[in-house]
Amino acid sequence: MNNEKIFTDSNENIKKFIISLGCSVYLKYFIHHDEKSLISLLNSEKNDNMTQILEERIVRLKETLQKSSMDHDKEIKENKISESQKIQKIEEKKDLEIFELKKDFENEKKNFKEKENNFEKKINCEIENVKKLYEKIISENEKKYSEKINSFHENEENKINSRISVVNSLHQKDLEKKDLEILNIQQNSQKDIDNLKEKLTIQKEINDKFIGKREFNNNTEKGDYGENIIDEVVNSGLECDKCADIDDSSREGGSGDRIITFSNGLKLMIEVKNKGIIEKSDREQFEDHVKKDFELNKSNLALFVSLRTQQIPKIGNRPILHFRKNVGYYGLKDGRTKDEVVCRLNEIISEMYYKYEDLNSKNDNKNEKNMDNDKKDIYNQLLGNLFLQQNDIKQRIRKNDSEKNELENKLKKIINEINSLQTEILVKKIDVDDKYKDEKICKSLLIKDIKEVIQKENIILKKHNYKKIIKEKCIGLNNYEINLLDRKNFIKLDEILS
């Protein structure tokens, strides 16, 4: 009854386990019993007996299992011993086979070595025999051909000596002929050199005369050159005064290089610098000379001239006469020809003269007219010289190819000078000869002036009458400009309005 209580008090999982365990025990130990024997075993009085029976069976099963395990281990051990013995026998057999193979290989190796040695000896013997035979043949051939070679050498040597003798004879004649030719060439070359030196000397004299001297032995020679140019300007006749005289004041301490005395008594002191860079000390020295000359009444005017640079310290580099309080400064750009320098200095000295006269004269209109005429003459002369130089260089370029590049560079320089001078003429309204005026430059400046007038006065131009309106509104057009304006299709309305 206790067992039933345990079953009824257990939960569902324990009940399932008890049922499963009971079924397993029944199937294992009691499936073959009949109902009576099973009931008998289940009686409470015999419960202890059934437990004993089960325990005995368990013991017997353990003994049976232990015996089976021992038999199995014994069998495994015996099998291991048997297998080990088999493996050992196989290894011993293999070792024996390997030993036999090694033995056979050594024997074969030994036999091959012997055969190799025998073959090498045989080969060496054959080589020695071939060498001896070759040496014997060589010796015989050398002996056989030695006589023939010696004989051939002797014959050839005789022939060569004979030819050398003939060649030497011919060569000696050629040398004598060449020496004579060289002597003639040297004589002709010397003549050419002498002619060339003479031409260079003449060319240098022409260049010094045409473009002015550029190389000097010392500073004194350089200074004398600049002062002599002033002498040449005055002695050739100033535009403002053909009767002006000049004195050398360079030997007097504290004064300028030259003093020009005009026919009206006016005196102009000039100091000339012929150097590439004008220094501050040069200008200050000139100012000291001016102060001293003015105090001593040696001169009324003073002019500082730089022949090789426009840049003067504190004055500037504009190519115009800087004139203030009876003192003027003027710089020339380096590279101008001597004729250009003379013309420009003539113009500048005349300009100084007229400026002083303007300041001290009541008849301003007369002096201005005279100055304009003088300017016209000076510009005409300057342009005439430039055009002559231009034509001369063009002819020299056509005749002389060797100096073509140098001459073309000079030509470009002259053309630039002409264009610059023509622009200056047109801007200043100087009425030079028409042949020296450039139509393209004049057209450009004229259109510029017309545009300024129509914009300033808000003038509307129309195609049918724009030339007439321009002539009316643009006061001051000269005859040359009017002729250009009247020329058909030369100045178009579109060019003015663009």
C-alpha atoms as one frame of an Amber mdcrd trajectory, in Angstrom:
protein
   0.000   0.000   0.000   2.964   2.214   0.616   3.992   1.819  -3.010   0.598
   2.863  -4.210   0.702   5.941  -1.974   4.054   6.925  -3.395   2.619   6.647
  -6.900  -0.582   8.577  -6.112   1.280  11.359  -4.260   3.737  11.897  -7.133
   3.197  14.450  -9.929   2.468  13.475 -13.519   6.096  13.355 -14.673   7.118
  11.048 -11.773   4.123   8.851 -12.485   5.141   8.562 -16.149   8.697   7.655
 -15.101   7.484   4.967 -12.624   5.223   3.463 -15.294   8.028   3.511 -17.895
  10.489   1.931 -15.429   7.985  -0.767 -14.408   7.245  -1.629 -18.016  10.950
  -1.935 -18.772  11.520  -4.259 -15.766   8.505  -6.317 -16.709   9.631  -6.743
 -20.282  13.176  -7.610 -19.171  12.442 -10.075 -16.293   8.798 -11.014 -16.034
   7.389 -11.210 -19.532   7.663 -15.034 -19.406   5.836 -15.531 -16.052   2.191
 -16.409 -15.874  -0.347 -14.521 -13.943  -0.128 -16.635 -10.833   3.553 -16.465
 -10.454   3.390 -12.727 -10.971   0.716 -12.383  -8.272   2.777 -14.555  -6.019
   5.798 -12.326  -6.486   3.727  -9.238  -5.714   2.429 -10.429  -2.376   3.775
  -8.304   0.420   5.094 -11.307   2.222   7.209 -12.251  -0.709   8.421  -8.752
  -1.609  11.717  -9.312   0.093  12.152 -12.593  -1.743  11.589 -10.870  -5.131
  14.140  -8.204  -4.257  16.642 -10.891  -3.446  15.928 -12.666  -6.688  16.501
  -9.424  -8.620  19.734  -8.698  -6.782  21.043 -12.177  -7.511  20.273 -11.747
 -11.152  22.059  -8.403 -11.188  25.141 -10.009  -9.606  25.155 -12.771 -12.170
  24.819 -10.233 -14.951  27.806  -8.278 -13.591  29.909 -11.458 -13.420  28.910
 -12.375 -16.940  29.762  -8.870 -18.156  33.135  -8.921 -16.365  34.047 -12.272
 -17.830  33.072 -11.118 -21.307  35.240  -8.008 -20.882  38.241 -10.123 -19.783
  37.855 -12.457 -22.713  37.607  -9.540 -25.073  40.781  -7.928 -23.664  42.639
 -11.234 -23.935  41.571 -11.655 -27.522  42.651  -8.049 -28.370  46.042  -8.653
 -26.732  46.580 -11.852 -28.644  45.620 -10.108 -31.875  48.096  -7.303 -31.154
  50.920  -9.762 -30.566  50.125 -11.584 -33.794  49.967  -8.390 -35.829  53.242
  -7.089 -34.338  54.991 -10.294 -35.288  53.685 -10.058 -38.846  54.855  -6.427
 -39.173  58.287  -7.365 -37.820  58.657 -10.143 -40.358  57.615  -7.816 -43.193
  60.172  -5.202 -42.080  62.924  -7.783 -41.869  62.100  -8.951 -45.357  62.124
  -5.387 -46.714  65.459  -4.627 -45.044  66.930  -7.711 -46.661  65.638  -6.650
 -50.077  67.059  -3.127 -49.614  70.439  -4.555 -48.624  70.492  -6.714 -51.729
  69.573  -3.742 -53.910  72.309  -1.576 -52.383  74.821  -4.338 -52.911  73.820
  -4.696 -56.580  73.964  -0.896 -57.048  77.490  -0.685 -55.602  78.629  -3.443
 -57.914  77.119  -1.678 -60.927  78.671   1.619 -59.852  82.065   0.018 -59.517
  81.817  -1.554 -62.961  80.720   1.791 -64.525  83.633   3.617 -62.886  86.095
   1.118 -64.299  84.598   1.449 -67.770  84.679   5.251 -67.484  88.361   5.237
 -66.522  89.217   2.927 -69.364  87.310   5.142 -71.850  89.018   8.304 -70.575
  92.429   6.700 -70.954  91.562   5.671 -74.469  90.323   9.178 -75.356  93.442
  10.832 -73.915  95.587   8.480 -75.909  93.709   9.334 -79.088  94.015  13.094
 -78.362  97.771  12.772 -77.914  98.030  10.931 -81.194  95.976  13.615 -83.000
  98.118  16.392 -81.474 101.302  14.737 -82.611  99.892  14.283 -86.096  98.702
  17.931 -86.232 102.082  19.245 -85.055 103.812  17.130 -87.648 101.539  18.477
 -90.448 101.990  22.098 -89.241 105.731  21.706 -89.152 105.800  20.285 -92.635
 103.496  23.043 -93.977 105.544  25.811 -92.336 108.667  24.438 -93.794 107.008
  23.965 -97.175 105.546  27.541 -97.415 108.277  29.436 -95.608 110.442  29.692
 -98.681 107.504  30.748-100.848 106.472  33.444 -98.322 109.989  34.786 -98.041
 110.278  34.962-101.784 106.893  36.693-102.063 107.835  39.219 -99.356 111.033
  40.109-101.098 109.234  40.688-104.406 106.481  42.748-102.773 108.956  44.787
-100.764 110.838  45.635-103.927 107.603  46.662-105.654 106.509  48.778-102.665
 109.862  50.517-102.422 109.689  51.315-106.099 106.164  52.748-105.718 107.150
  54.726-102.609 109.966  56.284-104.520 107.591  57.347-107.308 105.000  58.654
-104.808 107.626  60.609-102.887 108.756  62.222-106.072 105.161  63.194-106.977
 104.406  64.288-103.411 107.446  66.552-103.355 106.224  68.267-106.502 102.741
  68.641-104.988 104.220  70.109-101.805 106.193  72.629-103.782 103.051  73.525
-105.709 100.981  73.814-102.499 103.641  75.974-100.858 103.488  78.297-103.814
  99.669  78.392-103.633  99.787  79.054 -99.873 102.235  81.874-100.407  99.934
  83.411-103.038  96.927  82.996-100.731  98.792  84.639 -97.850  99.789  87.540
-100.069  96.218  87.916-101.357  94.837  87.556 -97.802  97.186  90.227 -96.558
  96.002  92.493 -99.338  92.368  91.730 -98.403  93.157  92.374 -94.740  94.824
  95.667 -95.571  91.859  96.650 -97.773  89.437  95.626 -95.041  91.340  97.619
 -92.429  91.293 100.616 -94.744  87.534 100.160 -95.281  86.964  99.793 -91.542
  88.957 102.967 -90.918  86.919 104.809 -93.543  83.697 103.300 -92.161  84.674
 104.349 -88.637  85.302 107.885 -89.854  81.922 107.838 -91.634  80.203 106.458
 -88.534  81.875 109.021 -86.286  80.744 111.728 -88.664  77.273 110.269 -89.218
  76.213 108.921 -85.802  78.832 110.585 -83.615  81.807 109.168 -81.776  81.010
 106.429 -79.223  84.457 105.318 -77.979  86.916 107.538 -76.088  90.356 107.025
 -74.609  89.610 108.976 -71.419  87.072 111.249 -69.710  88.785 114.382 -70.993
  88.365 113.243 -74.604  84.728 112.357 -73.872  84.075 115.806 -72.401  85.825
 117.570 -75.269  83.610 115.709 -77.751  80.424 116.991 -76.083  81.750 120.564
 -75.895  82.840 120.478 -79.546  79.288 119.544 -80.568  78.061 122.790 -78.939
  80.734 124.646 -80.890  79.487 123.006 -84.106  75.861 123.937 -83.337  76.702
 127.608 -82.825  79.277 127.896 -85.616  76.847 126.368 -88.138  74.358 129.117
 -87.232  71.617 129.069 -84.621  68.039 129.291 -85.886  67.290 132.004 -83.376
  70.437 134.037 -84.027  72.835 133.408 -86.926  75.308 135.922 -85.471  75.656
 134.334 -82.020  79.207 133.806 -80.729  80.594 131.139 -78.388  83.405 131.196
 -75.777  85.164 128.324 -74.008  84.629 128.736 -70.259  85.612 125.174 -69.281
  89.140 126.289 -68.323  87.759 128.736 -65.736  87.157 127.234 -62.334  83.561
 127.123 -61.118  81.931 127.823 -64.477  80.226 125.842 -67.261  81.718 124.484
 -70.494  80.621 127.188 -72.956  79.035 130.667 -72.913  76.993 131.716 -75.975
  76.675 135.459 -76.551  73.706 136.425 -78.714  73.663 139.512 -80.930  71.278
 141.277 -78.517  73.758 140.862 -75.626  71.973 137.904 -74.015  74.402 135.297
 -72.612  73.698 131.590 -72.219  75.964 129.305 -70.146  75.907 125.651 -71.263
  77.227 122.625 -69.375  77.413 119.339 -71.353  77.553 115.795 -69.912  78.520
 112.936 -72.258  77.845 109.952 -69.961  75.287 107.143 -69.681  74.097 108.006
 -66.144  73.668 111.540 -64.806  74.279 111.613 -61.069  72.915 113.955 -58.433
  76.384 115.478 -57.995  76.436 116.450 -61.695  73.219 118.463 -61.316  74.355
 120.038 -58.026  77.706 121.050 -59.579  75.832 122.683 -62.473  73.594 124.576
 -60.038  76.675 125.876 -58.191  78.113 127.098 -61.514  74.789 128.779 -62.381
  74.664 130.571 -59.032  78.220 131.807 -59.390  77.778 132.944 -63.025  74.520
 134.738 -62.259  76.082 136.516 -59.262  79.044 137.657 -61.384  76.728 138.611
 -64.304  78.675 136.267 -66.591  75.403 134.927 -68.056  71.643 135.576 -68.103
  70.606 131.989 -68.930  71.941 128.500 -68.105  71.346 125.162 -69.862  72.304
 121.655 -68.687  72.558 119.177 -71.613  72.830 115.368 -71.311  73.929 113.809
 -74.619  73.363 110.103 -73.782  70.417 109.871 -71.400  67.092 111.640 -70.867
  67.084 110.844 -67.127  68.293 113.778 -65.021  68.003 113.502 -61.185  65.127
 115.571 -59.751  64.251 116.790 -63.290  62.805 113.650 -64.948  63.181 111.874
 -68.276  60.609 113.549 -70.539  62.124 114.498 -73.933  61.299 118.209 -73.531
  63.077 121.339 -72.362  62.567 121.787 -68.612  62.778 125.588 -68.187  62.309
 127.539 -64.959  63.801 130.792 -63.660  66.149 131.212 -66.618  67.610 127.704
 -66.100  66.927 124.816 -68.498  67.553 121.058 -68.491  67.423 118.780 -71.522
  68.361 115.098 -72.029  68.865 113.264 -75.330  68.202 109.561 -75.724  71.357
 107.539 -76.425  71.815 106.250 -79.975  70.845 109.384 -81.897  72.958 110.302
 -84.899  75.291 113.260 -84.718  73.086 115.232 -87.162  70.061 114.570 -84.943
  71.949 115.762 -81.865  73.065 118.955 -83.630  69.500 119.660 -84.862  67.920
 119.005 -81.458  70.476 121.166 -79.621  69.942 123.950 -82.162  66.215 123.710
 -81.482  66.632 123.578 -77.676  69.021 126.562 -77.570  66.595 128.505 -79.785
  63.696 127.482 -77.545  65.635 128.718 -74.500  66.289 132.002 -76.303  62.639
 132.468 -77.270  61.338 131.527 -73.834  63.568 134.157 -72.275  62.472 136.693
 -74.903  58.814 135.796 -74.229  59.300 136.503 -70.570  60.933 139.847 -71.235
  59.097 141.087 -74.322  55.672 142.625 -74.852  55.342 141.495 -78.462  54.324
 137.934 -77.676  52.529 137.212 -80.968  55.521 138.143 -83.088  57.891 136.002
 -81.075  55.452 133.058 -81.128  55.160 133.285 -84.888  58.933 133.428 -85.264
  59.283 130.439 -82.979  56.706 128.434 -84.922  58.535 129.184 -88.151  61.840
 128.245 -86.569  60.312 125.027 -85.191  58.945 124.233 -88.620  62.392 124.687
 -90.166  64.066 122.616 -87.461  61.548 119.760 -87.726  61.778 119.843 -91.528
  65.559 119.626 -91.311  65.408 116.840 -88.706  62.860 114.792 -90.677  64.814
 115.403 -93.885  67.951 113.963 -92.273  66.030 110.935 -90.977  64.468 110.213
 -94.383  67.869 110.536 -96.080  69.338 108.067 -93.581  66.392 105.729 -94.136
  66.818 105.733 -97.926  70.598 105.309 -97.628  70.254 102.256 -95.364  67.611
 100.706 -97.634  70.007 100.983-100.609  72.867  99.509 -98.550  70.642  96.569
 -97.499  69.878  95.793-101.155  73.583  95.905-102.114  75.246  94.311 -99.090
  73.866  91.049 -97.634  76.711  90.636 -95.114  75.555  93.679 -93.077  71.851
  93.104 -93.678  70.878  92.311 -90.065  72.802  95.256 -88.599  71.443  97.639
 -91.217  67.865  96.393 -90.726  68.170  97.068 -86.981  69.382 100.600 -87.730
  66.520 101.034 -90.185  63.961  99.969 -87.562  65.482 102.446 -85.129  65.282
 105.301 -87.663  61.669 104.379 -88.561  60.731 104.468 -84.848  62.406 107.891
 -84.551  60.475 109.136 -87.595  57.147 107.846 -86.196  57.852 109.392 -82.792
  58.798 112.719 -84.370  55.766 112.716 -86.689  53.448 112.047 -83.744  55.059
 114.914 -81.794  54.654 117.214 -84.819  50.970 116.399 -85.231  50.218 116.709
 -81.506  51.971 120.104 -81.283  50.315 121.236 -84.553  53.667 122.151 -86.131
  53.095 122.755 -89.838  56.026 120.913 -91.425  56.192 119.985 -95.109  53.415
 117.569 -96.128  55.926 115.048 -97.498  57.174 114.433 -93.947  53.707 113.764
 -92.484  52.403 110.232 -91.941  48.802 109.886 -93.140  48.003 106.939 -90.836
  49.205 108.720 -87.708  47.468 111.942 -88.777  44.232 110.036 -89.447  44.335
 108.365 -86.013  44.924 111.648 -84.164  42.333 113.488 -86.268  39.640 110.889
 -85.497  40.555 111.127 -81.792  40.161 114.954 -81.835  36.839 114.724 -83.735
  35.472 112.210 -81.177  36.379 114.530 -78.292  34.576 117.471 -79.954  31.341
 115.597 -80.812  31.182 114.054 -77.315  31.862 117.371 -75.603  29.253 119.299
 -77.637  26.865 116.324 -78.011  26.876 116.572 -81.818  24.913 114.078 -83.925
  26.612 113.191 -87.223  24.758 111.871 -90.249  26.209 110.218 -93.300  25.203
 112.833 -95.880  26.739 115.868 -94.095  29.147 114.627 -91.357  32.227 116.114
 -93.076  30.618 119.546 -93.315  29.608 119.481 -89.627  33.138 118.413 -88.600
  34.692 121.345 -90.504  32.301 123.753 -88.793  32.659 122.418 -85.250  36.322
 121.390 -85.230  37.979 124.805 -85.297  41.687 124.808 -85.943  41.913 122.137
 -88.656  44.819 122.899 -90.976  44.759 122.475 -94.759  46.448 119.066 -94.584
  43.818 117.714 -92.160  40.964 119.185 -94.246  42.371 117.521 -97.390  42.493
 114.163 -95.573  38.911 114.634 -94.370  37.708 115.501 -97.886  39.432 112.491
 -99.435  36.856 109.906-100.525  36.438 106.975 -98.079  39.601 107.897 -96.179
  37.836 108.818 -92.916  34.510 107.013 -92.681  31.609 107.836 -90.368  31.756
 104.320 -88.849  35.368 104.947 -87.756  34.368 108.157 -85.970  31.317 106.619
 -84.243  33.002 103.344 -83.234
